[in-house]
Amino acid sequence: MSEKIDYGKFEKEMELNKEELKGFLKKMLEKVDNGRIVCQFKEREIYVDFVEPVKIVVNYSGSSEKEDLIVTFKFKGKVLPDVPPFQ
């Protein structure tokens, strides 16, 4: 039986303007193309007219048994009128 290796925890919070946000997302997509990140989305689209800066919070906790990566985007703004109703 192998011993559990604890990789530790990491948290970072950033506030990005539109150009910085585009760069961050492009880097994430490159990693997805390399098979390193898996993103899951529900069958839902939400349209938000956001105001800069956009806050991004990255939380990671990992071990050889389980790894968790949570990326949270917090947008300030209003829901646009063409948003379909929740099902």
C-alpha positions in Angstrom: 0.0 0.0 0.0 1.5 3.4 -1.0 1.6 6.3 1.4 -0.5 9.3 0.7 1.5 12.3 -0.5 0.0 15.7 0.5 0.6 18.4 -2.1 -0.9 21.1 0.2 -3.2 24.0 -0.5 -3.0 27.1 -2.5 -5.3 30.1 -2.8 -4.9 33.2 -5.0 -7.2 36.1 -5.6 -6.8 38.5 -8.6 -8.7 41.4 -10.1 -8.3 41.6 -13.8 -9.4 44.0 -16.6 -10.7 42.7 -19.9 -7.3 42.2 -21.5 -5.8 40.5 -18.5 -8.9 38.3 -18.2 -8.5 37.3 -21.9 -4.9 36.4 -21.3 -5.8 34.3 -18.2 -8.5 32.4 -20.1 -6.2 31.8 -23.1 -3.6 30.3 -20.8 -6.2 28.0 -19.3 -7.4 26.9 -22.7 -3.8 26.0 -23.7 -3.6 23.8 -20.6 -6.9 22.2 -21.6 -5.5 21.5 -25.0 -2.6 19.8 -23.3 -4.9 17.5 -21.3 -4.1 19.1 -18.0 -7.4 20.7 -16.9 -10.9 19.5 -17.2 -13.8 22.0 -17.0 -17.4 21.0 -16.4 -20.4 23.2 -17.3 -24.1 22.7 -16.7 -26.4 23.1 -19.6 -26.9 26.7 -19.0 -25.7 30.1 -20.3 -25.9 33.3 -18.3 -25.3 36.6 -20.0 -23.9 39.4 -17.7 -23.0 42.9 -18.7 -20.0 43.0 -16.4 -18.0 45.9 -15.0 -14.2 45.8 -14.6 -12.3 44.5 -12.7 -13.3 40.9 -12.7 -12.3 39.1 -9.5 -10.8 35.6 -10.0 -10.3 33.3 -7.0 -8.2 30.1 -7.5 -8.3 27.4 -4.8 -6.3 24.2 -5.0 -6.0 21.3 -2.5 -4.3 18.1 -3.5 -2.8 14.9 -2.5 -1.8 11.7 -4.3 -5.3 10.4 -3.5 -7.4 13.4 -4.6 -6.8 16.8 -6.2 -9.3 19.7 -6.3 -8.9 22.9 -8.4 -11.7 25.5 -8.1 -11.6 28.7 -10.2 -14.3 31.2 -9.3 -15.1 34.3 -11.4 -17.0 37.1 -9.7 -18.5 39.7 -12.1 -20.2 42.9 -10.9 -22.9 43.9 -13.3 -26.5 43.4 -14.2 -28.3 40.6 -15.9 -29.2 41.6 -19.4 -32.8 41.6 -20.6 -32.4 38.9 -23.2 -31.5 36.2 -20.5 -33.8 33.2 -20.9 -35.7 32.2 -17.7 -34.3 29.5 -15.4 -35.7 26.0 -16.2 
